[in-house]
Amino acid sequence: MRHRRKRGKTVLRCPNCGSDRIVYVAALITGQKYQCQACDYVGSFVVEEDLPVPGAADG
Ligand SMILES: [Zn+2]
């Protein structure tokens, strides 16, 4: 079992237009494939952005 080290939430953003309307399309051998619903960008590269967790005082 893999244990998640990250706390909080990660959003995926489009590298083309910066939108967070990224949807998962398919799994490839080299990785995943995503599509942006805002600009129709399709690719395996998306920007991962960590969101701060309000109220997470521990640690
Ligand atoms: Zn986009």
N, CA, C, O and the ligand as a Tripos MOL2 file, in Angstrom:
@<TRIPOS>MOLECULE
protein
  237   235    60     0     0
PROTEIN
NO_CHARGES

@<TRIPOS>ATOM
      1 N           0.8490   -1.1980    0.0000 N.3       1 MET1
      2 CA          0.0000    0.0000    0.0000 C.3       1 MET1
      3 C           0.8810    1.2440    0.0000 C.2       1 MET1
      4 O           1.8260    1.3540    0.7810 O.2       1 MET1
      5 N           0.5660    2.1440   -0.8590 N.am      2 ARG2
      6 CA          1.2970    3.4130   -0.8630 C.3       2 ARG2
      7 C           0.6050    4.4160    0.0470 C.2       2 ARG2
      8 O          -0.6190    4.5220    0.1080 O.2       2 ARG2
      9 N           1.4420    5.1240    0.7300 N.am      3 HIS3
     10 CA          0.9030    6.0970    1.6700 C.3       3 HIS3
     11 C           1.1110    7.5000    1.1270 C.2       3 HIS3
     12 O           2.2070    7.8680    0.7040 O.2       3 HIS3
     13 N           0.0580    8.2580    1.1500 N.am      4 ARG4
     14 CA          0.1620    9.6180    0.6630 C.3       4 ARG4
     15 C           0.8930   10.5090    1.6600 C.2       4 ARG4
     16 O           0.5090   10.6200    2.8240 O.2       4 ARG4
     17 N           1.9290   11.1250    1.1840 N.am      5 ARG5
     18 CA          2.6630   12.0240    2.0590 C.3       5 ARG5
     19 C           2.0800   13.4300    2.0020 C.2       5 ARG5
     20 O           2.1370   14.1940    2.9650 O.2       5 ARG5
     21 N           1.5320   13.7340    0.8710 N.am      6 LYS6
     22 CA          1.0230   15.0850    0.7060 C.3       6 LYS6
     23 C          -0.2870   15.2840    1.4550 C.2       6 LYS6
     24 O          -1.1970   14.4570    1.4080 O.2       6 LYS6
     25 N          -0.3390   16.3920    2.1300 N.am      7 ARG7
     26 CA         -1.6300   16.7820    2.6710 C.3       7 ARG7
     27 C          -2.1900   17.8930    1.8060 C.2       7 ARG7
     28 O          -1.4770   18.5360    1.0350 O.2       7 ARG7
     29 N          -3.4600   18.0930    1.9550 N.am      8 GLY8
     30 CA         -4.0550   19.1590    1.1920 C.3       8 GLY8
     31 C          -4.5020   18.6990   -0.1730 C.2       8 GLY8
     32 O          -4.6270   17.5030   -0.4360 O.2       8 GLY8
     33 N          -4.7360   19.6400   -1.0140 N.am      9 LYS9
     34 CA         -5.3710   19.3480   -2.2820 C.3       9 LYS9
     35 C          -4.4890   19.8330   -3.4190 C.2       9 LYS9
     36 O          -3.8780   20.8990   -3.3490 O.2       9 LYS9
     37 N          -4.4420   19.0420   -4.4410 N.am     10 THR10
     38 CA         -3.6910   19.4330   -5.6190 C.3      10 THR10
     39 C          -4.6520   19.6050   -6.7890 C.2      10 THR10
     40 O          -5.4670   18.7290   -7.0770 O.2      10 THR10
     41 N          -4.5440   20.7200   -7.4380 N.am     11 VAL11
     42 CA         -5.3700   20.9420   -8.6170 C.3      11 VAL11
     43 C          -4.4930   20.8830   -9.8600 C.2      11 VAL11
     44 O          -3.3070   21.2110   -9.8130 O.2      11 VAL11
     45 N          -5.0710   20.4740  -10.9370 N.am     12 LEU12
     46 CA         -4.3620   20.4280  -12.2040 C.3      12 LEU12
     47 C          -4.7510   21.6400  -13.0390 C.2      12 LEU12
     48 O          -5.9250   21.9840  -13.1780 O.2      12 LEU12
     49 N          -3.7290   22.2650  -13.5820 N.am     13 ARG13
     50 CA         -3.9840   23.4370  -14.4040 C.3      13 ARG13
     51 C          -3.4320   23.2410  -15.8110 C.2      13 ARG13
     52 O          -2.4320   22.5560  -16.0260 O.2      13 ARG13
     53 N          -4.1120   23.8600  -16.7430 N.am     14 CYS14
     54 CA         -3.6960   23.7880  -18.1350 C.3      14 CYS14
     55 C          -2.4510   24.6330  -18.3560 C.2      14 CYS14
     56 O          -2.4340   25.8080  -17.9890 O.2      14 CYS14
     57 N          -1.4060   24.0590  -18.9490 N.am     15 PRO15
     58 CA         -0.1890   24.8230  -19.2220 C.3      15 PRO15
     59 C          -0.3770   25.8230  -20.3520 C.2      15 PRO15
     60 O           0.4560   26.7040  -20.5620 O.2      15 PRO15
     61 N          -1.4540   25.6780  -21.0580 N.am     16 ASN16
     62 CA         -1.7040   26.5420  -22.2010 C.3      16 ASN16
     63 C          -2.4870   27.8000  -21.8190 C.2      16 ASN16
     64 O          -2.1180   28.9130  -22.1950 O.2      16 ASN16
     65 N          -3.5720   27.6040  -21.0670 N.am     17 CYS17
     66 CA         -4.4230   28.7450  -20.7550 C.3      17 CYS17
     67 C          -4.5630   28.9880  -19.2550 C.2      17 CYS17
     68 O          -5.1140   30.0060  -18.8340 O.2      17 CYS17
     69 N          -4.0600   28.0460  -18.4470 N.am     18 GLY18
     70 CA         -4.0880   28.2550  -17.0070 C.3      18 GLY18
     71 C          -5.3940   27.8630  -16.3470 C.2      18 GLY18
     72 O          -5.5660   28.0650  -15.1450 O.2      18 GLY18
     73 N          -6.3090   27.3090  -17.1090 N.am     19 SER19
     74 CA         -7.5790   26.8990  -16.5340 C.3      19 SER19
     75 C          -7.4190   25.6410  -15.6880 C.2      19 SER19
     76 O          -6.5130   24.8390  -15.9170 O.2      19 SER19
     77 N          -8.3040   25.4760  -14.7130 N.am     20 ASP20
     78 CA         -8.2580   24.2650  -13.8960 C.3      20 ASP20
     79 C          -9.3110   23.2540  -14.3470 C.2      20 ASP20
     80 O          -9.6030   22.2920  -13.6360 O.2      20 ASP20
     81 N          -9.8590   23.4740  -15.4970 N.am     21 ARG21
     82 CA        -10.8670   22.5480  -16.0190 C.3      21 ARG21
     83 C         -10.1760   21.4220  -16.7870 C.2      21 ARG21
     84 O         -10.3950   21.2340  -17.9840 O.2      21 ARG21
     85 N          -9.3500   20.6910  -16.0760 N.am     22 ILE22
     86 CA         -8.5990   19.6000  -16.6650 C.3      22 ILE22
     87 C          -9.3160   18.2830  -16.3910 C.2      22 ILE22
     88 O          -9.6580   17.9740  -15.2500 O.2      22 ILE22
     89 N          -9.5320   17.5340  -17.4230 N.am     23 VAL23
     90 CA        -10.1610   16.2360  -17.2600 C.3      23 VAL23
     91 C          -9.1990   15.1400  -17.7040 C.2      23 VAL23
     92 O          -8.4090   15.3170  -18.6310 O.2      23 VAL23
     93 N          -9.2860   14.0120  -17.0230 N.am     24 TYR24
     94 CA         -8.4480   12.8580  -17.3320 C.3      24 TYR24
     95 C          -9.0110   12.1390  -18.5480 C.2      24 TYR24
     96 O         -10.1990   11.8160  -18.5900 O.2      24 TYR24
     97 N          -8.1730   11.8930  -19.5220 N.am     25 VAL25
     98 CA         -8.6540   11.2830  -20.7550 C.3      25 VAL25
     99 C          -8.2950    9.8120  -20.8300 C.2      25 VAL25
    100 O          -9.1690    8.9650  -21.0180 O.2      25 VAL25
    101 N          -7.0210    9.5020  -20.6840 N.am     26 ALA26
    102 CA         -6.5970    8.1220  -20.8510 C.3      26 ALA26
    103 C          -5.2430    7.9070  -20.2140 C.2      26 ALA26
    104 O          -4.5050    8.8560  -19.9490 O.2      26 ALA26
    105 N          -4.9280    6.6510  -19.9730 N.am     27 ALA27
    106 CA         -3.6150    6.2920  -19.4640 C.3      27 ALA27
    107 C          -2.7490    5.8220  -20.6180 C.2      27 ALA27
    108 O          -3.1460    4.9720  -21.4150 O.2      27 ALA27
    109 N          -1.5700    6.3880  -20.6850 N.am     28 LEU28
    110 CA         -0.6360    5.9820  -21.7250 C.3      28 LEU28
    111 C           0.5280    5.2240  -21.0980 C.2      28 LEU28
    112 O           0.6650    5.1700  -19.8760 O.2      28 LEU28
    113 N           1.3430    4.6530  -21.9320 N.am     29 ILE29
    114 CA          2.5200    3.9500  -21.4350 C.3      29 ILE29
    115 C           3.4640    4.9330  -20.7440 C.2      29 ILE29
    116 O           4.0830    4.6230  -19.7270 O.2      29 ILE29
    117 N           3.5500    6.1030  -21.3190 N.am     30 THR30
    118 CA          4.4760    7.0980  -20.7910 C.3      30 THR30
    119 C           3.8630    7.9520  -19.6900 C.2      30 THR30
    120 O           4.5470    8.7720  -19.0770 O.2      30 THR30
    121 N           2.5670    7.7550  -19.4410 N.am     31 GLY31
    122 CA          1.9350    8.5690  -18.4130 C.3      31 GLY31
    123 C           0.4580    8.7260  -18.6840 C.2      31 GLY31
    124 O          -0.1770    7.8830  -19.3180 O.2      31 GLY31
    125 N          -0.0610    9.8020  -18.1990 N.am     32 GLN32
    126 CA         -1.4790   10.0520  -18.3800 C.3      32 GLN32
    127 C          -1.7090   11.0640  -19.4730 C.2      32 GLN32
    128 O          -0.7970   11.7560  -19.9260 O.2      32 GLN32
    129 N          -2.9330   11.1230  -19.8720 N.am     33 LYS33
    130 CA         -3.3100   12.0890  -20.8880 C.3      33 LYS33
    131 C          -4.4840   12.9050  -20.3640 C.2      33 LYS33
    132 O          -5.4640   12.3690  -19.8480 O.2      33 LYS33
    133 N          -4.3530   14.1930  -20.5120 N.am     34 TYR34
    134 CA         -5.3750   15.0840  -19.9960 C.3      34 TYR34
    135 C          -5.8820   16.0000  -21.0990 C.2      34 TYR34
    136 O          -5.2150   16.2450  -22.1040 O.2      34 TYR34
    137 N          -7.0860   16.4930  -20.8660 N.am     35 GLN35
    138 CA         -7.6430   17.4570  -21.8020 C.3      35 GLN35
    139 C          -8.1700   18.6560  -21.0390 C.2      35 GLN35
    140 O          -8.7800   18.5170  -19.9780 O.2      35 GLN35
    141 N          -7.9290   19.8280  -21.5880 N.am     36 CYS36
    142 CA         -8.4530   21.0550  -21.0120 C.3      36 CYS36
    143 C          -9.7750   21.3810  -21.6860 C.2      36 CYS36
    144 O          -9.8650   21.4610  -22.9110 O.2      36 CYS36
    145 N         -10.7910   21.5670  -20.8650 N.am     37 GLN37
    146 CA        -12.1030   21.8490  -21.4280 C.3      37 GLN37
    147 C         -12.2600   23.3080  -21.8080 C.2      37 GLN37
    148 O         -13.2340   23.6940  -22.4540 O.2      37 GLN37
    149 N         -11.2980   24.1070  -21.4030 N.am     38 ALA38
    150 CA        -11.3900   25.5270  -21.6940 C.3      38 ALA38
    151 C         -10.8160   25.8660  -23.0710 C.2      38 ALA38
    152 O         -11.3620   26.7000  -23.7930 O.2      38 ALA38
    153 N          -9.6990   25.2050  -23.4270 N.am     39 CYS39
    154 CA         -9.0400   25.5550  -24.6890 C.3      39 CYS39
    155 C          -8.7760   24.3280  -25.5570 C.2      39 CYS39
    156 O          -8.1710   24.4410  -26.6230 O.2      39 CYS39
    157 N          -9.2300   23.1480  -25.1010 N.am     40 ASP40
    158 CA         -9.0670   21.9110  -25.8530 C.3      40 ASP40
    159 C          -7.6320   21.4570  -25.9780 C.2      40 ASP40
    160 O          -7.2920   20.6880  -26.8770 O.2      40 ASP40
    161 N          -6.7870   21.9320  -25.0750 N.am     41 TYR41
    162 CA         -5.4300   21.4030  -25.0150 C.3      41 TYR41
    163 C          -5.4810   19.9430  -24.6030 C.2      41 TYR41
    164 O          -6.2070   19.5750  -23.6790 O.2      41 TYR41
    165 N          -4.7100   19.1150  -25.2890 N.am     42 VAL42
    166 CA         -4.6100   17.7060  -24.9340 C.3      42 VAL42
    167 C          -3.1490   17.3390  -24.8170 C.2      42 VAL42
    168 O          -2.3590   17.6150  -25.7200 O.2      42 VAL42
    169 N          -2.7830   16.7140  -23.7050 N.am     43 GLY43
    170 CA         -1.4010   16.3040  -23.5480 C.3      43 GLY43
    171 C          -1.1720   15.6560  -22.2060 C.2      43 GLY43
    172 O          -2.0620   15.5920  -21.3580 O.2      43 GLY43
    173 N           0.0310   15.1840  -22.0360 N.am     44 SER44
    174 CA          0.3660   14.4860  -20.7980 C.3      44 SER44
    175 C           0.8870   15.4500  -19.7400 C.2      44 SER44
    176 O           0.9630   15.1070  -18.5610 O.2      44 SER44
    177 N           1.2400   16.6420  -20.1630 N.am     45 PHE45
    178 CA          1.7850   17.6090  -19.2130 C.3      45 PHE45
    179 C           0.7160   18.5780  -18.7340 C.2      45 PHE45
    180 O           0.0840   19.2780  -19.5250 O.2      45 PHE45
    181 N           0.5310   18.5990  -17.4330 N.am     46 VAL46
    182 CA         -0.3300   19.6020  -16.8350 C.3      46 VAL46
    183 C           0.3850   20.1810  -15.6180 C.2      46 VAL46
    184 O           1.2880   19.5590  -15.0580 O.2      46 VAL46
    185 N          -0.0190   21.3420  -15.2310 N.am     47 VAL47
    186 CA          0.5980   22.0100  -14.0990 C.3      47 VAL47
    187 C          -0.1120   21.5870  -12.8180 C.2      47 VAL47
    188 O          -1.3260   21.7360  -12.6780 O.2      47 VAL47
    189 N           0.6790   21.0550  -11.8900 N.am     48 GLU48
    190 CA          0.1100   20.6900  -10.6000 C.3      48 GLU48
    191 C           0.3040   21.8360   -9.6180 C.2      48 GLU48
    192 O           1.4110   22.3370   -9.4230 O.2      48 GLU48
    193 N          -0.7780   22.2240   -9.0230 N.am     49 GLU49
    194 CA         -0.7140   23.3350   -8.0880 C.3      49 GLU49
    195 C          -1.2540   22.8890   -6.7430 C.2      49 GLU49
    196 O          -2.3820   22.4080   -6.6400 O.2      49 GLU49
    197 N          -0.4360   23.0530   -5.7120 N.am     50 ASP50
    198 CA         -0.8590   22.6870   -4.3680 C.3      50 ASP50
    199 C          -1.6350   23.8160   -3.7170 C.2      50 ASP50
    200 O          -1.2010   24.9680   -3.7020 O.2      50 ASP50
    201 N          -2.7680   23.4680   -3.1900 N.am     51 LEU51
    202 CA         -3.5550   24.4490   -2.5060 C.3      51 LEU51
    203 C          -3.3060   24.3630   -0.9980 C.2      51 LEU51
    204 O          -3.2010   23.2700   -0.4410 O.2      51 LEU51
    205 N          -3.2140   25.4960   -0.3610 N.am     52 PRO52
    206 CA         -3.0630   25.4860    1.0940 C.3      52 PRO52
    207 C          -4.3360   24.9740    1.7540 C.2      52 PRO52
    208 O          -5.4480   25.1800    1.2670 O.2      52 PRO52
    209 N          -4.1330   24.3070    2.8700 N.am     53 VAL53
    210 CA         -5.2770   23.7350    3.5640 C.3      53 VAL53
    211 C          -5.6590   24.6020    4.7420 C.2      53 VAL53
    212 O          -4.9170   24.6820    5.7210 O.2      53 VAL53
    213 N          -6.7920   25.2440    4.6620 N.am     54 PRO54
    214 CA         -7.2430   26.0660    5.7870 C.3      54 PRO54
    215 C          -7.6160   25.1990    6.9760 C.2      54 PRO54
    216 O          -8.3600   24.2290    6.8410 O.2      54 PRO54
    217 N          -7.1010   25.5510    8.1230 N.am     55 GLY55
    218 CA         -7.4500   24.8260    9.3280 C.3      55 GLY55
    219 C          -6.5150   23.6760    9.6470 C.2      55 GLY55
    220 O          -6.6760   23.0150   10.6730 O.2      55 GLY55
    221 N          -5.5330   23.4240    8.7760 N.am     56 ALA56
    222 CA         -4.5870   22.3500    9.0280 C.3      56 ALA56
    223 C          -3.4310   22.9020    9.8670 C.2      56 ALA56
    224 O          -2.4240   23.3490    9.3180 O.2      56 ALA56
    225 N          -3.5690   22.8720   11.1350 N.am     57 ALA57
    226 CA         -2.5960   23.4850   12.0110 C.3      57 ALA57
    227 C          -1.5220   22.5080   12.4440 C.2      57 ALA57
    228 O          -0.4820   22.9050   12.9690 O.2      57 ALA57
    229 N          -1.7740   21.2500   12.2250 N.am     58 ASP58
    230 CA         -0.8340   20.2390   12.6970 C.3      58 ASP58
    231 C           0.4230   20.1940   11.8370 C.2      58 ASP58
    232 O           0.3370   20.1740   10.6100 O.2      58 ASP58
    233 N           1.5760   20.1770   12.4710 N.am     59 GLY59
    234 CA          2.7850   19.9650   11.7740 C.3      59 GLY59
    235 C           3.4700   21.1500   11.2160 C.2      59 GLY59
    236 O           4.5280   21.0180   10.5990 O.2      59 GLY59
    237 ZN         -6.4850   25.2570  -21.4980 Zn       60 ZN60
@<TRIPOS>BOND
     1     1     2 1
     2     2     3 1
     3     3     4 2
     4     3     5 am
     5     5     6 1
     6     6     7 1
     7     7     8 2
     8     7     9 am
     9     9    10 1
    10    10    11 1
    11    11    12 2
    12    11    13 am
    13    13    14 1
    14    14    15 1
    15    15    16 2
    16    15    17 am
    17    17    18 1
    18    18    19 1
    19    19    20 2
    20    19    21 am
    21    21    22 1
    22    22    23 1
    23    23    24 2
    24    23    25 am
    25    25    26 1
    26    26    27 1
    27    27    28 2
    28    27    29 am
    29    29    30 1
    30    30    31 1
    31    31    32 2
    32    31    33 am
    33    33    34 1
    34    34    35 1
    35    35    36 2
    36    35    37 am
    37    37    38 1
    38    38    39 1
    39    39    40 2
    40    39    41 am
    41    41    42 1
    42    42    43 1
    43    43    44 2
    44    43    45 am
    45    45    46 1
    46    46    47 1
    47    47    48 2
    48    47    49 am
    49    49    50 1
    50    50    51 1
    51    51    52 2
    52    51    53 am
    53    53    54 1
    54    54    55 1
    55    55    56 2
    56    55    57 am
    57    57    58 1
    58    58    59 1
    59    59    60 2
    60    59    61 am
    61    61    62 1
    62    62    63 1
    63    63    64 2
    64    63    65 am
    65    65    66 1
    66    66    67 1
    67    67    68 2
    68    67    69 am
    69    69    70 1
    70    70    71 1
    71    71    72 2
    72    71    73 am
    73    73    74 1
    74    74    75 1
    75    75    76 2
    76    75    77 am
    77    77    78 1
    78    78    79 1
    79    79    80 2
    80    79    81 am
    81    81    82 1
    82    82    83 1
    83    83    84 2
    84    83    85 am
    85    85    86 1
    86    86    87 1
    87    87    88 2
    88    87    89 am
    89    89    90 1
    90    90    91 1
    91    91    92 2
    92    91    93 am
    93    93    94 1
    94    94    95 1
    95    95    96 2
    96    95    97 am
    97    97    98 1
    98    98    99 1
    99    99   100 2
   100    99   101 am
   101   101   102 1
   102   102   103 1
   103   103   104 2
   104   103   105 am
   105   105   106 1
   106   106   107 1
   107   107   108 2
   108   107   109 am
   109   109   110 1
   110   110   111 1
   111   111   112 2
   112   111   113 am
   113   113   114 1
   114   114   115 1
   115   115   116 2
   116   115   117 am
   117   117   118 1
   118   118   119 1
   119   119   120 2
   120   119   121 am
   121   121   122 1
   122   122   123 1
   123   123   124 2
   124   123   125 am
   125   125   126 1
   126   126   127 1
   127   127   128 2
   128   127   129 am
   129   129   130 1
   130   130   131 1
   131   131   132 2
   132   131   133 am
   133   133   134 1
   134   134   135 1
   135   135   136 2
   136   135   137 am
   137   137   138 1
   138   138   139 1
   139   139   140 2
   140   139   141 am
   141   141   142 1
   142   142   143 1
   143   143   144 2
   144   143   145 am
   145   145   146 1
   146   146   147 1
   147   147   148 2
   148   147   149 am
   149   149   150 1
   150   150   151 1
   151   151   152 2
   152   151   153 am
   153   153   154 1
   154   154   155 1
   155   155   156 2
   156   155   157 am
   157   157   158 1
   158   158   159 1
   159   159   160 2
   160   159   161 am
   161   161   162 1
   162   162   163 1
   163   163   164 2
   164   163   165 am
   165   165   166 1
   166   166   167 1
   167   167   168 2
   168   167   169 am
   169   169   170 1
   170   170   171 1
   171   171   172 2
   172   171   173 am
   173   173   174 1
   174   174   175 1
   175   175   176 2
   176   175   177 am
   177   177   178 1
   178   178   179 1
   179   179   180 2
   180   179   181 am
   181   181   182 1
   182   182   183 1
   183   183   184 2
   184   183   185 am
   185   185   186 1
   186   186   187 1
   187   187   188 2
   188   187   189 am
   189   189   190 1
   190   190   191 1
   191   191   192 2
   192   191   193 am
   193   193   194 1
   194   194   195 1
   195   195   196 2
   196   195   197 am
   197   197   198 1
   198   198   199 1
   199   199   200 2
   200   199   201 am
   201   201   202 1
   202   202   203 1
   203   203   204 2
   204   203   205 am
   205   205   206 1
   206   206   207 1
   207   207   208 2
   208   207   209 am
   209   209   210 1
   210   210   211 1
   211   211   212 2
   212   211   213 am
   213   213   214 1
   214   214   215 1
   215   215   216 2
   216   215   217 am
   217   217   218 1
   218   218   219 1
   219   219   220 2
   220   219   221 am
   221   221   222 1
   222   222   223 1
   223   223   224 2
   224   223   225 am
   225   225   226 1
   226   226   227 1
   227   227   228 2
   228   227   229 am
   229   229   230 1
   230   230   231 1
   231   231   232 2
   232   231   233 am
   233   233   234 1
   234   234   235 1
   235   235   236 2
@<TRIPOS>SUBSTRUCTURE
     1 MET1         2 RESIDUE 1 A MET
     2 ARG2         6 RESIDUE 1 A ARG
     3 HIS3        10 RESIDUE 1 A HIS
     4 ARG4        14 RESIDUE 1 A ARG
     5 ARG5        18 RESIDUE 1 A ARG
     6 LYS6        22 RESIDUE 1 A LYS
     7 ARG7        26 RESIDUE 1 A ARG
     8 GLY8        30 RESIDUE 1 A GLY
     9 LYS9        34 RESIDUE 1 A LYS
    10 THR10       38 RESIDUE 1 A THR
    11 VAL11       42 RESIDUE 1 A VAL
    12 LEU12       46 RESIDUE 1 A LEU
    13 ARG13       50 RESIDUE 1 A ARG
    14 CYS14       54 RESIDUE 1 A CYS
    15 PRO15       58 RESIDUE 1 A PRO
    16 ASN16       62 RESIDUE 1 A ASN
    17 CYS17       66 RESIDUE 1 A CYS
    18 GLY18       70 RESIDUE 1 A GLY
    19 SER19       74 RESIDUE 1 A SER
    20 ASP20       78 RESIDUE 1 A ASP
    21 ARG21       82 RESIDUE 1 A ARG
    22 ILE22       86 RESIDUE 1 A ILE
    23 VAL23       90 RESIDUE 1 A VAL
    24 TYR24       94 RESIDUE 1 A TYR
    25 VAL25       98 RESIDUE 1 A VAL
    26 ALA26      102 RESIDUE 1 A ALA
    27 ALA27      106 RESIDUE 1 A ALA
    28 LEU28      110 RESIDUE 1 A LEU
    29 ILE29      114 RESIDUE 1 A ILE
    30 THR30      118 RESIDUE 1 A THR
    31 GLY31      122 RESIDUE 1 A GLY
    32 GLN32      126 RESIDUE 1 A GLN
    33 LYS33      130 RESIDUE 1 A LYS
    34 TYR34      134 RESIDUE 1 A TYR
    35 GLN35      138 RESIDUE 1 A GLN
    36 CYS36      142 RESIDUE 1 A CYS
    37 GLN37      146 RESIDUE 1 A GLN
    38 ALA38      150 RESIDUE 1 A ALA
    39 CYS39      154 RESIDUE 1 A CYS
    40 ASP40      158 RESIDUE 1 A ASP
    41 TYR41      162 RESIDUE 1 A TYR
    42 VAL42      166 RESIDUE 1 A VAL
    43 GLY43      170 RESIDUE 1 A GLY
    44 SER44      174 RESIDUE 1 A SER
    45 PHE45      178 RESIDUE 1 A PHE
    46 VAL46      182 RESIDUE 1 A VAL
    47 VAL47      186 RESIDUE 1 A VAL
    48 GLU48      190 RESIDUE 1 A GLU
    49 GLU49      194 RESIDUE 1 A GLU
    50 ASP50      198 RESIDUE 1 A ASP
    51 LEU51      202 RESIDUE 1 A LEU
    52 PRO52      206 RESIDUE 1 A PRO
    53 VAL53      210 RESIDUE 1 A VAL
    54 PRO54      214 RESIDUE 1 A PRO
    55 GLY55      218 RESIDUE 1 A GLY
    56 ALA56      222 RESIDUE 1 A ALA
    57 ALA57      226 RESIDUE 1 A ALA
    58 ASP58      230 RESIDUE 1 A ASP
    59 GLY59      234 RESIDUE 1 A GLY
    60 ZN60       237 GROUP 0 **** ****
